[in-house]
Amino acid sequence: MIVVPESQQATDGRIRVKGHTTTLAETAARRPGRAGLTLAAALLLLPALLPRAGASAQESARPSGDWPAFRRDAANTHHSPLAQIDRGNVARLRPAWIFQTGVTGYFQAEPVVVEGVMYVSTTGNHVAALEAKSGKVLWTYSHKARTEKIFGPPSNRGVAVSGGLVFEATMDGRVIALDAETGRLVWDREAVRPEEGETETASALAASLSDKPVQGSSRLGFKMPPLVADGLVIVGVTGAGYGFHVEDERGGLDGGAVVGIEGGYGRRGWLAAYDAKTGEERWRWYVTKADGWEGDFAEKTPDGIPLNRDIAAEKAAAAQHAEAWKVGGGSLWMTPAYDADLGLIYLGTGNPAPQNFGLTRPGDNLYTMSLVALDVKTGQLRWHFQQVPHEQWGYDVASPPFLLDLPTEKGPMKAVAQASKLGWIYVHDRTDGRLIGKSAPLITHKNLFVPPSPEGTVVSPGPLGAVSWHPVAYDAVSGLAFAQVRHGAATYTVKTAPASGSRGEIRYTETGEAKGEPTFSTLTAIDLARGGAVAWSRKAGSRLSGGTLATAGGLVFSGEEDGHLDAHDARTGEILWRFQCGAGIGGPPVTYTVEGRQYVAVAAGGASFTKASGFGTGDALVVFALPE
């Protein structure tokens, strides 16, 4: 039996933990057949037991100064061994060059740098190859979308580079390969038509639900940077569990988000692998389980927190909604991690559909809201861990998982970690998915897993997280993970649209920011080598976005929605340097070297959620270096 924190709901609606929070070290120590470390032993053995997470074959073939893939390595650590820029000299960091894409808005891409060439995708899925030391344009690719009916804004989060090709998955449902030297289109695979089978549109129905402009639809497309592994280009669709969202100038929830229309509204999410040379599809894995997606009707989460479900009502409705899995949602937001030795990829899945409204999808809704491991060659499911069965609050497992070697007295244990919207970092055995433990809470919880209600239920965290899609950096030497954490609550209200003509009344859930509740961001360091304790936490001046970068120079780089890129001391969280980039930071920062000089690059184009800062959106890739 795995020992995990036993939680209870207090009278004030906040989560309490009986006695104390079980640490990762304590949990490992109590597992049968596995000897764990005490905290003191972990401290003594840390240098020997925590080498850097295993490098991918792709990374080992590149110079150490490259940033050859999303998050740099297949372990998804977003950590660099470069140390030319360090605590002592980072205050001297200055812009070295700026590349303006010419396409304003929603610039969330992470650049890739291979052998002195930077490859970056832009809003609208255009791609540019740049000289990484100067920003000189080597070639550009202009993407011509086949449909304007895409999911959400035309954002893209990056490309992959391997075997002389640049791979991109596009918002209009295509996977393409470009020649890395010329930008010539080598192959173009239409994976899905975004509008085919759409089930929610901004139509008269939407107009009946709100007096404000509404956008959104269950259309499928790609946001994530592809993973190239074992000769395959692996990508997953998003938009499967989307709902109507009221357009909000602030980019938040203040205008309300109409989500979870009662009935069969949604799509079926999936991950697919394509031959890197030809583009032919090799396998496809669907998130929603065709047989038995109801699961066990769990009353608690796997770590023991009550879900407040009406199990009897769900079972009574199960026969009527036996085919709900066909439109069951499960978007895939970010790139999987990859363990070449085990032959497994690890990814998080999104919320079920209808979003925030569970009456027409009885059961646990497998395999939404899960961390899953798939066989890289076949796409076969090896294991899953469902963080929230029958989820109703928008807690997608969105931040990309990362691999680590967890110390035990028998040596390092292969583990995989995932920073959750729920406000914890979960750590699992990489081979079988068993929960080793979870970190200390990163936020203050309130009414967690209390269902939406006609009166309005205030819940913390809201659908924007704790930790959303933004990558978490992990330093295997120190054992610290660095997360951008959002603190905030939402109000979930069940409403009814009156009958109109031949259409009967429709129930739905509206989500808005909870008035009077604190909302802010922190950069938080979590010590995974020492039980998952919070090492330090620093409140930011504006909402943090884009993700974090950690370096061997003892630095953590983190972007803010007001346009600042900050460099923190990894030991204390102190800000040592910051620069105003002119627009909200929307993508993760990276670092690389060319001819012995270290650079730091970040996309400053903002996103919908940066509008509240007043900086809005932009089009600049800003690259920094120390003065020569």
WOCOR-V379306 format. One record per pair of residues at least 12 apart in sequence whose C-alpha atoms are under 7 Angstrom apart, sorted by the first residue. I is the first residue (numbers start at 1). J is the second residue. Records with the same first field share a line. If there is no record, write none. Layout:
I->J / J
This chain:
1->31
2->31
3->27 / 30
4->22 / 27 / 303 / 437
5->17 / 21 / 22 / 303
6->18 / 304
7->304 / 305
8->305
13->446 / 447
14->445 / 446 / 447
15->445 / 446
21->440
23->437 / 438 / 439 / 531 / 532
24->436 / 437 / 438 / 439 / 531 / 532
25->37 / 38 / 39 / 530 / 531
26->38
27->436 / 437
28->436
35->408 / 409 / 410
36->408 / 409
37->408 / 409
39->530
42->407 / 529 / 530
49->407 / 411 / 412
50->405 / 407 / 476 / 477
51->476 / 477
52->476 / 477
53->75 / 403 / 404 / 405 / 476
54->75
55->73 / 74 / 75
56->73 / 74
59->73
65->592 / 593
66->113 / 114 / 115 / 592 / 593
67->112 / 113 / 114 / 591 / 592
68->112 / 113 / 114 / 161
69->112 / 160 / 161
70->110 / 112 / 160 / 225
74->337 / 338
75->337 / 338 / 402 / 403
76->337 / 401 / 402 / 403
77->402 / 473 / 474
78->473 / 474 / 549 / 550
79->473 / 474 / 475 / 549 / 550 / 551
80->550 / 551 / 552
81->551 / 552
82->551 / 552 / 553
83->551 / 552 / 553
84->553 / 598
85->553 / 598
86->553 / 554 / 555
87->553 / 554 / 555 / 569
90->576 / 577
91->576 / 577
92->626
93->624 / 625 / 626
94->624 / 625 / 626 / 627
95->622 / 623 / 624 / 625
96->623 / 624 / 625
97->134 / 135 / 622 / 623
98->135 / 620 / 621 / 622 / 623
99->135 / 620 / 621 / 622
100->619 / 620 / 621
101->122 / 619 / 620
102->619
103->123 / 619
104->605 / 617 / 618 / 619
105->123 / 605 / 606 / 607 / 617 / 618 / 619
106->123 / 155 / 586 / 605 / 606 / 607 / 608 / 617
107->122 / 123 / 155 / 586 / 587 / 603 / 604 / 605 / 606 / 607 / 619
108->155 / 156 / 157 / 586 / 587 / 603
109->121 / 122 / 156 / 157 / 158 / 587 / 603
110->157 / 158 / 587 / 588 / 589
111->158
116->131 / 132 / 594
117->129 / 130 / 131 / 132
118->130 / 131 / 132
120->158 / 159
121->156 / 158 / 159
122->156
123->154 / 155 / 156
124->143 / 154 / 155
125->143 / 156 / 170
126->141 / 142 / 143
127->140 / 141 / 142
128->140 / 141
133->594
139->182 / 183
140->183
141->183
145->172
146->172
147->172
149->194 / 195
150->171 / 172 / 194 / 219 / 221
151->216 / 217 / 219 / 220 / 221 / 239
152->216
154->171
155->223
156->223 / 224
157->223 / 224 / 225
158->224 / 225
159->225 / 226
160->225 / 226 / 227 / 228
164->179 / 180
165->177 / 178 / 179 / 180
166->178 / 179 / 180
167->226
168->225 / 226
169->222 / 225 / 226
170->221 / 222 / 223
171->221 / 222 / 223
172->193 / 194 / 221
173->190 / 191 / 192 / 193 / 194 / 220 / 221 / 222
174->188 / 189 / 190 / 191 / 192
175->188 / 189 / 190 / 191
176->188 / 189
187->278 / 279
189->279
194->219 / 220 / 221
195->219
198->218 / 219
199->218 / 265 / 266
200->217 / 218 / 265
201->216 / 217
202->214 / 215 / 216
208->497
209->497
212->246
213->246 / 247
214->244 / 245 / 246 / 247
215->244 / 245 / 246 / 247
216->243 / 244 / 245
217->242 / 243 / 244
218->239 / 240 / 241 / 242 / 243 / 266 / 267
219->239 / 240
220->237 / 238 / 239 / 240
221->237 / 238 / 239
222->236 / 237 / 238
223->238 / 333
224->333 / 334 / 335
225->335
226->335
227->335 / 336
231->275 / 276
232->273 / 274 / 275 / 276
233->273 / 274 / 275 / 276
234->272 / 273 / 274
235->271 / 272 / 273
236->270 / 271 / 272 / 332
237->269 / 270 / 271 / 331 / 332
238->269 / 331 / 332 / 333
239->331
240->266 / 267 / 268 / 269 / 329 / 330 / 331
241->266 / 267 / 329 / 330 / 331 / 351 / 352 / 353 / 354 / 355
242->266 / 355
243->258 / 259 / 260 / 355
244->257 / 258 / 259
245->257 / 258 / 259
246->258
249->611
250->609 / 611 / 612
251->608 / 609 / 610 / 611 / 612
252->609
253->512 / 513
254->512 / 513
255->512
256->510 / 511 / 512
257->510 / 511 / 512
258->509 / 510 / 511
259->355 / 356 / 508 / 509 / 510
260->354 / 355 / 356 / 357 / 508 / 509
261->354 / 507 / 508
262->354 / 357 / 360 / 506 / 507 / 508
263->360
264->324 / 327
265->327 / 353 / 354
266->327 / 328 / 329 / 353 / 354
267->327 / 328 / 329
268->287 / 288 / 326 / 327 / 328 / 329 / 330
269->286 / 287 / 329 / 330 / 331
270->284 / 285 / 286 / 287
271->284 / 285 / 286
272->284 / 285
283->378 / 379
284->379
285->379
287->330 / 367 / 368
288->325 / 328 / 330 / 366 / 367 / 368
289->325 / 366 / 367
290->325
293->325 / 364 / 365 / 366
294->362 / 363 / 364 / 365 / 366
295->363 / 364 / 365 / 366
296->364
297->311 / 363 / 364
298->364 / 389
301->387 / 388 / 389
302->387
307->449
308->449 / 450
314->362 / 363
315->362
317->362
318->362
321->360 / 361
324->361
327->353
328->352 / 353
329->351 / 352 / 353
330->349 / 350 / 351 / 352 / 368
331->349 / 350 / 351
332->348 / 349 / 350
333->398 / 469
334->398 / 399 / 400 / 469
335->400
336->400 / 401
337->401 / 402
343->375 / 376
344->373 / 374 / 375 / 376
345->373 / 374 / 375 / 376
346->371 / 372 / 373 / 374 / 401
347->371 / 372 / 373 / 400 / 401
348->370 / 371 / 372 / 397 / 398 / 400
349->368 / 369 / 370 / 371 / 396 / 397 / 398
350->368 / 369 / 396 / 397 / 398
351->368 / 369 / 391 / 394 / 395 / 396
352->365 / 368 / 391
355->392 / 394
356->392 / 393 / 394 / 509
357->392 / 508 / 509
358->390 / 392
363->390
364->389 / 390
365->389 / 390
367->386
369->386 / 387 / 388 / 396 / 397
370->384 / 385 / 386 / 387 / 397
371->384 / 385 / 386
372->384 / 385
383->432 / 433
384->433
385->433
392->451
393->463
394->463
395->421 / 422 / 463 / 465
396->421
397->420 / 421
398->468 / 469
399->418 / 419 / 420 / 467 / 468 / 469 / 470 / 471
400->418 / 469 / 471
401->416 / 417 / 418
402->416 / 417 / 418
403->415 / 416 / 417
404->416
406->529
407->529
414->429 / 430
415->427 / 428 / 429 / 430
416->428 / 429 / 430
419->467
420->466 / 467
421->465 / 466 / 467 / 468
422->461 / 465 / 466
423->441 / 442 / 443 / 466 / 467
424->438 / 439 / 440 / 441 / 442
425->438 / 439
426->438 / 439
438->532
439->531 / 532 / 533
440->532 / 533 / 534
443->466 / 487
445->460 / 461
446->459 / 460
447->459 / 460
448->460
452->492 / 493 / 494
453->492 / 493 / 494
454->493 / 494 / 495
455->493
456->491 / 492 / 493
457->491 / 492 / 493
458->489 / 490 / 491 / 492 / 514
459->489 / 490 / 491
460->488 / 489 / 490
461->487 / 488 / 489
462->488 / 489 / 490
465->486
466->485 / 486 / 487
467->484 / 485 / 486
470->545 / 546 / 547
471->547 / 548
472->547 / 548
473->548 / 549 / 550
474->550
475->550
479->527 / 528 / 529
480->525 / 526 / 527 / 528
481->525 / 526 / 527 / 528
482->523 / 524 / 525 / 526 / 548
483->523 / 524 / 525 / 548
484->522 / 523 / 524 / 544 / 547
485->521 / 522 / 523 / 524
486->520 / 521 / 522
487->519 / 520 / 521
488->517 / 518 / 519 / 520
489->513 / 514 / 517
490->511 / 512 / 513 / 514
491->511 / 512 / 513 / 514
492->509 / 510 / 511 / 512
493->509 / 510 / 511
494->508 / 509 / 510
495->507 / 508 / 509
496->508
520->543
521->539 / 540 / 542 / 543 / 544
522->537 / 538 / 539 / 540
523->537 / 538 / 539
524->536 / 537 / 538
525->537
536->572 / 573
537->573
538->573
542->560 / 561 / 562
543->560 / 561
544->559 / 560 / 561
545->559 / 560 / 561 / 585 / 586
546->559 / 585 / 586 / 587 / 588
547->587 / 588
548->588 / 589
549->589 / 590
554->569 / 570
555->567 / 568 / 569 / 570
556->568 / 569 / 570
557->589
559->585
560->584 / 585
561->584 / 585 / 606 / 610 / 613
562->583 / 584 / 610 / 613 / 615
563->580 / 581 / 582 / 583 / 584 / 585 / 604 / 615
564->578 / 579 / 580 / 581
565->578 / 579 / 580
566->578 / 579
581->604
583->604 / 605 / 606 / 615 / 616 / 617 / 618
584->604 / 605 / 606 / 610 / 615 / 616 / 617
585->603 / 604 / 605 / 606
586->603 / 604 / 605 / 606 / 607
587->602 / 603
588->602
589->601 / 602
590->602
598->625
599->623 / 624 / 625
600->623 / 624 / 625
601->621 / 622 / 623 / 624
602->621 / 622 / 623
603->620 / 621 / 622
604->618 / 619 / 620 / 621 / 622
605->617 / 618 / 619 / 620
606->618
